Amino acid sequence: MADGTSLAAPEAPLTIEIDKRIYRLYDEYCHGGMDRREFLARAAAVTAGGLVMAQALLPRYARAQTISFTDPRIKANYVSYASPGGSSGQMRGYLVQPAGKGPFPAVLVVHENRGLNPYIEDVARRFGAEGFLALAPDGLAPVGGYPGNDDDGRDLQAKLEPAKLGTDMLNSAKFVKAHALSNGKLGTTGFCWGGGMTNALAATLGPDMRAAAPFYGAAPAAAKIADIKAALLIHYAEDDDRINGMWPGFEAGLKAAGVSYDMHKYSGTQHGFHNNSTPRYVEAAAKLAWERTVAHFKKHLA
């Protein structure tokens, strides 16, 4: 639209039917189990048309943008801040503030295992348009930032020391919570690796995090579950054995600790169903999960 409120229309999603075995290979590829060449080769060997299916799963970020960076409801810019104990001592993130003077409830948006790609930046803008002060940190900032493609981003993130990367996310949460435009109430969401990091940060921050909404994220260490004080809204895909297998133990720990939680498993979905840049995206499930997340944060962070 001419006023910049949104894009005229996102690129239409692909309609190719993808074999479940290709989805599983893609999940392994996304989590570092193989490189792109091996992923494509193994997909081609699985079934006729496997190579086409595999290529269709690779992200197309033009499709992911739903809120323009010129949208008048928001102001978005990159910010730098200190991160003691992190990968380099400094961090960079994408900060989106709503129009107006604030203060606003603060939300940390944690990326997948490949750095701050365009999909995650768009999610931050979506939160800004909903009235939240949103920070999407780039865990790759200490090594030059998201490199412009997910393959190199995944390789870069895999080389970072996990504890220091976690410290960078922790310092990012503290930064947005204490920002001059924040009302001091923090919520966190994240996707895939970021979902697991959301759970870990909830345990680390305790009462300093009011609400969390992890998407298909790994459960925190069992010994840390009792430290969670945030209200949890947990999103799982239906077909995601690696992550869903952690749920029984996670739930038992939440119940034992008296943590407030609500879990939703979305029928007919794969890991990554919220990411609208690939055919794993399921519009109805993604929209419902998003509406629930926004309502959850508005309830606990207002």
C-alpha positions as CSV (number, residue, x, y, z in Angstrom):
1,M,0.0,0.0,0.0
2,A,1.2,3.5,-0.7
3,D,1.0,4.6,3.0
4,G,3.4,1.8,3.9
5,T,1.1,0.1,6.4
6,S,1.8,-3.3,4.8
7,L,2.9,-5.0,1.7
8,A,0.3,-5.2,-1.0
9,A,0.4,-9.0,-0.8
10,P,3.0,-11.6,0.2
11,E,4.3,-14.0,-2.4
12,A,1.8,-16.8,-2.8
13,P,2.8,-20.0,-1.0
14,L,3.9,-23.0,-3.0
15,T,1.2,-25.7,-3.4
16,I,3.5,-28.7,-4.0
17,E,2.7,-31.7,-1.9
18,I,5.8,-32.7,0.1
19,D,6.6,-36.3,1.2
20,K,7.0,-36.5,5.0
21,R,10.4,-38.1,4.6
22,I,11.6,-35.0,2.9
23,Y,10.3,-32.9,5.8
24,R,12.3,-35.1,8.2
25,L,15.4,-34.7,6.1
26,Y,14.9,-30.9,6.1
27,D,14.5,-30.9,9.9
28,E,17.9,-32.8,10.1
29,Y,19.4,-30.3,7.7
30,C,18.1,-27.3,9.6
31,H,19.6,-28.6,12.8
32,G,23.1,-29.2,11.4
33,G,22.9,-32.9,10.6
34,M,24.0,-32.4,7.0
35,D,24.9,-29.6,4.6
36,R,22.7,-28.4,1.7
37,R,24.4,-30.6,-0.9
38,E,23.8,-33.8,1.2
39,F,20.2,-32.7,1.9
40,L,19.4,-32.3,-1.7
41,A,21.1,-35.5,-2.7
42,R,19.4,-37.6,-0.1
43,A,16.0,-36.0,-0.9
44,A,16.5,-36.9,-4.6
45,A,17.1,-40.5,-3.6
46,V,14.0,-40.8,-1.4
47,T,11.3,-40.5,-4.0
48,A,10.6,-39.3,-7.5
49,G,10.5,-35.6,-7.4
50,G,12.3,-35.5,-4.1
51,L,14.8,-32.9,-5.3
52,V,12.0,-30.5,-6.3
53,M,10.3,-31.1,-2.9
54,A,13.6,-30.3,-1.1
55,Q,14.2,-27.2,-3.1
56,A,10.7,-26.0,-2.4
57,L,11.4,-26.2,1.4
58,L,14.3,-23.7,1.2
59,P,13.2,-20.3,2.6
60,R,11.9,-17.6,0.3
61,Y,12.0,-14.5,2.5
62,A,10.0,-12.2,0.2
63,R,7.1,-14.3,1.3
64,A,7.9,-13.7,5.0
65,Q,7.4,-9.9,5.1
66,T,4.0,-9.0,6.3
67,I,4.8,-5.7,8.0
68,S,6.8,-3.1,6.1
69,F,9.7,-1.4,7.9
70,T,8.0,1.9,6.8
71,D,4.7,1.0,8.5
72,P,3.6,4.2,10.3
73,R,2.5,2.1,13.4
74,I,6.2,1.4,14.2
75,K,9.7,2.7,14.2
76,A,12.4,0.1,13.6
77,N,16.2,0.4,13.8
78,Y,19.3,-1.5,14.7
79,V,20.8,-0.9,18.1
80,S,24.1,-1.9,19.8
81,Y,24.5,-2.6,23.5
82,A,27.0,-4.2,25.9
83,S,26.9,-7.9,26.6
84,P,29.4,-8.7,29.3
85,G,30.4,-12.4,29.3
86,G,29.1,-13.0,25.8
87,S,30.8,-13.9,22.6
88,S,32.5,-10.5,22.2
89,G,31.2,-8.2,24.9
90,Q,29.0,-6.4,22.5
91,M,25.6,-7.2,20.8
92,R,23.4,-5.8,18.1
93,G,19.7,-6.3,17.7
94,Y,16.7,-5.1,15.7
95,L,14.6,-2.9,17.9
96,V,11.0,-2.1,17.0
97,Q,8.9,0.4,18.9
98,P,5.3,1.3,18.5
99,A,4.2,4.8,17.5
100,G,3.7,6.9,20.6
101,K,5.6,7.8,23.7
102,G,5.2,4.6,25.7
103,P,6.1,3.0,28.0
104,F,5.4,-0.2,26.2
105,P,5.5,-3.9,27.3
106,A,8.8,-5.5,26.3
107,V,9.1,-8.6,24.2
108,L,12.3,-10.4,23.3
109,V,12.1,-12.3,19.9
110,V,14.8,-15.1,19.7
111,H,15.8,-16.4,16.3
112,E,16.3,-19.9,15.1
113,N,19.8,-21.5,14.8
114,R,20.9,-19.3,11.9
115,G,20.9,-15.7,13.2
116,L,18.6,-12.8,12.6
117,N,17.1,-13.5,9.3
118,P,14.3,-11.5,7.6
119,Y,11.5,-13.7,8.9
120,I,12.5,-13.0,12.6
121,E,12.8,-9.3,11.8
122,D,9.3,-9.4,10.5
123,V,8.0,-11.1,13.6
124,A,9.6,-8.2,15.6
125,R,7.7,-5.7,13.5
126,R,4.5,-7.7,14.0
127,F,4.9,-7.3,17.7
128,G,5.6,-3.6,17.3
129,A,2.4,-3.2,15.4
130,E,0.6,-4.8,18.3
131,G,1.9,-2.3,20.7
132,F,5.0,-4.0,22.1
133,L,8.6,-2.8,22.3
134,A,10.3,-5.7,20.5
135,L,13.9,-6.6,20.4
136,A,15.2,-9.3,18.1
137,P,18.9,-9.9,18.9
138,D,21.3,-11.2,16.4
139,G,23.4,-13.9,18.0
140,L,25.8,-13.7,15.1
141,A,26.6,-10.0,15.7
142,P,29.9,-10.8,17.4
143,V,31.1,-12.6,14.2
144,G,29.8,-10.1,11.7
145,G,26.0,-10.6,11.9
146,Y,23.6,-12.7,9.9
147,P,25.4,-13.3,6.6
148,G,22.4,-13.0,4.3
149,N,21.7,-16.7,3.8
150,D,20.7,-19.4,6.3
151,D,23.3,-21.9,5.3
152,D,26.2,-19.7,6.3
153,G,24.2,-18.4,9.2
154,R,23.7,-21.9,10.5
155,D,27.5,-22.7,10.1
156,L,28.4,-19.5,12.0
157,Q,26.1,-20.1,14.9
158,A,27.3,-23.7,15.2
159,K,30.8,-22.4,15.8
160,L,29.9,-20.1,18.7
161,E,30.4,-21.2,22.2
162,P,26.8,-22.1,23.4
163,A,27.3,-20.6,26.9
164,K,28.5,-17.3,25.6
165,L,25.7,-17.2,23.0
166,G,23.2,-17.8,25.8
167,T,24.7,-15.0,27.7
168,D,24.2,-12.7,24.7
169,M,20.5,-13.6,24.7
170,L,20.3,-13.1,28.4
171,N,21.9,-9.6,28.2
172,S,19.5,-8.8,25.3
173,A,16.6,-9.7,27.5
174,K,17.9,-7.4,30.2
175,F,18.5,-4.6,27.7
176,V,15.0,-4.5,26.4
177,K,13.4,-4.9,29.8
178,A,15.4,-1.9,31.1
179,H,15.0,0.2,28.0
180,A,13.7,3.7,28.5
181,L,10.5,2.9,26.5
182,S,9.8,-0.3,28.4
183,N,7.2,-0.6,31.1
184,G,9.6,-3.0,32.8
185,K,7.5,-6.1,32.1
186,L,9.2,-8.7,29.9
187,G,7.9,-11.4,27.7
188,T,10.0,-13.7,25.5
189,T,9.2,-15.8,22.4
190,G,11.4,-17.8,20.1
191,F,11.4,-20.4,17.4
192,C,13.2,-23.7,17.1
193,W,16.6,-23.0,18.8
194,G,15.0,-19.7,20.0
195,G,12.1,-21.7,21.5
196,G,14.6,-23.7,23.6
197,M,16.4,-20.5,24.5
198,T,13.1,-19.0,25.5
199,N,12.6,-21.8,28.0
200,A,16.2,-21.5,29.2
201,L,15.8,-17.8,29.7
202,A,12.6,-18.2,31.6
203,A,14.4,-20.5,34.1
204,T,17.4,-18.1,34.3
205,L,15.5,-14.9,34.7
206,G,12.9,-16.3,37.1
207,P,10.5,-13.5,38.3
208,D,12.2,-11.0,35.9
209,M,10.3,-12.6,33.0
210,R,6.5,-12.3,33.3
211,A,5.5,-14.4,30.3
212,A,7.0,-16.7,27.6
213,A,5.7,-18.3,24.4
214,P,8.2,-20.8,23.0
215,F,7.5,-22.3,19.6
216,Y,8.6,-25.9,19.2
217,G,11.5,-25.4,21.6
218,A,13.6,-27.8,23.5
219,A,12.7,-28.2,27.2
220,P,15.1,-26.7,29.8
221,A,17.2,-28.8,32.0
222,A,15.0,-30.7,34.5
223,A,16.7,-29.2,37.5
224,K,16.0,-25.7,36.2
225,I,12.2,-26.0,35.6
226,A,11.3,-25.1,39.1
227,D,13.1,-21.7,38.6
228,I,10.5,-20.6,36.0
229,K,8.1,-18.0,37.2
230,A,6.8,-16.8,33.9
231,A,3.4,-17.9,32.6
232,L,4.2,-20.2,29.8
233,L,2.2,-20.6,26.5
234,I,3.9,-23.5,24.7
235,H,3.4,-24.2,21.0
236,Y,4.2,-27.6,19.5
237,A,3.8,-29.0,16.0
238,E,2.0,-32.3,15.7
239,D,4.8,-34.0,13.7
240,D,7.9,-33.2,15.6
241,D,9.2,-36.2,17.4
242,R,12.6,-34.7,18.5
243,I,10.9,-31.9,20.4
244,N,7.7,-33.5,21.4
245,G,9.5,-36.4,23.0
246,M,10.7,-33.9,25.7
247,W,7.2,-32.8,26.7
248,P,6.2,-35.6,29.2
249,G,9.3,-34.8,31.4
250,F,8.9,-31.1,30.9
251,E,5.2,-31.2,31.9
252,A,5.9,-33.3,34.9
253,G,8.5,-30.7,36.1
254,L,6.1,-27.8,35.5
255,K,3.3,-29.5,37.4
256,A,5.7,-30.4,40.3
257,A,6.9,-26.8,40.5
258,G,3.4,-25.3,40.2
259,V,4.4,-23.3,37.1
260,S,1.5,-21.7,35.2
261,Y,1.4,-23.2,31.7
262,D,-0.8,-23.8,28.7
263,M,0.3,-26.1,25.9
264,H,-1.1,-26.3,22.4
265,K,-0.2,-28.9,19.8
266,Y,-1.4,-27.9,16.3
267,S,-2.9,-30.6,14.1
268,G,-1.4,-31.3,10.7
269,T,1.8,-29.3,11.3
270,Q,5.5,-29.8,11.1
271,H,8.3,-28.2,13.1
272,G,8.6,-24.7,11.8
273,F,4.9,-24.2,11.0
274,H,4.9,-20.5,12.0
275,N,7.7,-19.6,9.5
276,N,5.8,-18.3,6.4
277,S,8.9,-18.4,4.2
278,T,8.7,-22.1,3.5
279,P,6.0,-24.7,2.7
280,R,6.1,-25.9,6.3
281,Y,4.0,-22.9,7.0
282,V,0.4,-23.7,8.0
283,E,-1.6,-20.5,7.8
284,A,-4.5,-21.4,10.1
285,A,-2.2,-22.9,12.8
286,A,0.3,-20.0,12.6
287,K,-2.5,-17.4,12.8
288,L,-4.1,-19.1,15.8
289,A,-0.7,-19.5,17.6
290,W,0.1,-15.9,16.9
291,E,-3.3,-14.6,18.2
292,R,-2.8,-16.7,21.3
293,T,0.7,-15.3,21.8
294,V,-0.4,-11.7,21.5
295,A,-3.3,-12.2,23.9
296,H,-1.0,-14.0,26.3
297,F,1.5,-11.1,26.4
298,K,-1.2,-8.5,26.6
299,K,-2.6,-10.3,29.6
300,H,0.6,-10.7,31.5
301,L,2.7,-7.6,30.4
302,A,0.1,-4.8,30.4
